């Protein structure tokens, strides 16, 4: 059969569409049992490496150096024998790195095949800086017929990656190795280098070792993980090597040559005893980036100006350098170039977004007399949020945003439903598309979501609505000025007059219950002997100085039973009159819970607790609406508690209220602090604890 021609290319950094091709003419096909196209080919290619002592099955001591980054002394080196197809044969030798030059030896190694891989993995330090790469690796395939030296470097690693790819295209190992070396030398402008990469290491003096040091700058800035996942390795596993994918190499060459990032090169090279001419390495890197980036001369004629590099764009962004007094300075942020070049005059429409000339998917807008980089939401909405359009609502798919002074504010789904609606009639009610159970009402020409109370009452109340009313037991809700107001018949006619001492108490009708809206303050122990010694008046203490009086009662006083009468649990249906005025009684736990259910449904506050707490006798911020809103005029007071030790505590920060629920294990109260979302149950074992009383109507 005739030979085939494999055409490979090197795409230039400055023009990804132009390629430099190399034709490789393969030998005619050979019989199936031939060793052609395998690593067993004759190793007659020219080499400047040390002579080979390999002979199948003969013991040889091999010496090598790991020059692909600086691995710690003691790091394990693994040498594996490979067959003609580069598969592992099972013969393995392990040793360790002996010094800072990466030296290792393998004594009396016997290999049946001349093909071996040299592998090392572990913590590697870059020669450029103080970065440590804990999961680094080096992998090189060598032919022992060429050399006894098991030297590896970034060159041999990349040569191996490229050669394995070329072999998959039909080349023999000899051809693939030679082609990979040729391409690497062309890419890195090293055509004058005649030596094999395997001949070079940092331990032995070699005129061309400066190339090896340059390779460490170019190939290891990002560290390495494993074979096939090295920096830039993807660029070497394609038919055409696109040099723009290697742009980071040229940037690192620039950074080292201009002393911007590779600041440890001189120090570490000397510290680790590298046999290399440092100046030649720097000069080579300097010439490399100048050719690859093609910036031209930086002088007084173009001082302060920007020049786009030949490798631009990178990831869609143009790459710029600025000419300053030190030479070409890399401008890593392309938006800085935008601000320095074309973002000058204010636009006629400040809401308009201006597309970047240099940065991928980047836009700008003008606000407060300066340009700003647009956020993703600005781009999605195709408009900036500036003073001109404060309050504007824009839609993006099912999401919507409103322009506030701080920028675009994302609205909830229900808020979006309201903003999308078209209103033609005040009071018109509709349900949302995304939330069918959520109701909206038109208030004038705009829509809004039902309030919590409107939802509970299932009826809207707008500013234009007639003064409608809804009655629920004692409670009357009145539509007034655009909201449902709670009224409870809280008038003189519904006041509670305690005939025993003539005191008058406000009451509030909440659903089917009427509650005292003030704490009970009765203390006639002469008429009611069970009160004697069992009550505490919060108004009698001159230190407390509470604005409204109140009395705290222990169990015997609250239930109006003698101290030695023993305990008796009331039945579920029994109303315990206790010390309450005529027609009222001590609330049971169930009656308290009925109150909370109503409050939860019809509150306007964030929590039940806030809807029941009054405005006085609490330590609170009067401007914070989360704590004391008193939605139902119950006005619970934080008048504290007297413990079983007869000491008063928690003045104006806590409320304890009696219930009739008690058993042999203790006596139950309703308890709440200022910030509690709801009242909770608490039980004390002692009947001596004194708490407030709110009586409920029979």
Buried (B, 14 or more C-beta within 10 A) or exposed (E): EEEEEBEBBBBBBBEBEEBBEBEBEBEEBEEEEEEEBBBBBEBEBEBEBBEBEBEEEEEBEBBBBBBBBBBEEEBBBBBBBBBBEBEEBEBEBEBBBBEBBBBBBBEEBEBEBBBBBBBBBBBBBBBBBEEEBEEBBBBBBBBBBBBBBBBBBBBBBBBBBBBBBBBEBBBBBBBBBBBBBBBBBBBBEBEEBEBBBBBBBBBBEBEBBBBBBBBBBBBBBBBBBBBEEBBBBBBBBEEBBBBBBBBBBBBBBBBBBBEBBBBBBBEBBEEBEBBBBBEBBBBBBBEBBBBBBBBEEBEEEBEEBBBBBBBBBBEEBBBBBBBEEEBBBBBEEBBBBBBBEBBEEEBEEBBBBBEBEBBEEBBBBBBEEEBBBBBEBBBBBEBBBBEEBEEBBBEBEEBBBBBEEEBBBEBEBBBBBBBBBEBEEBBBBBEBEEBEEBBBBBBEEEBBBBBBBBBBBEBBBBEEBEEBEBEBEBBBBBBBEEBBBBBBEBEEEBEBEBEEEEBEBBBBBBBEBBBBBBBBBBBEBEEBEBBBEBBBBBBEEEEBEBEBBBBBBBBBBBBBBEBEEEEEEBEEEEBBBBBBBEEBBBBBBEBBBBBBEBBBBBBBBBBBBBBBBBEBBBEBEEEEEBBBBBBBBBBBBBBBBBBEEEEBEBBBBBBBBBBBBBEEEBBBBBBBBBEBEBBEEBBBEEBBBBBBBBBBBE
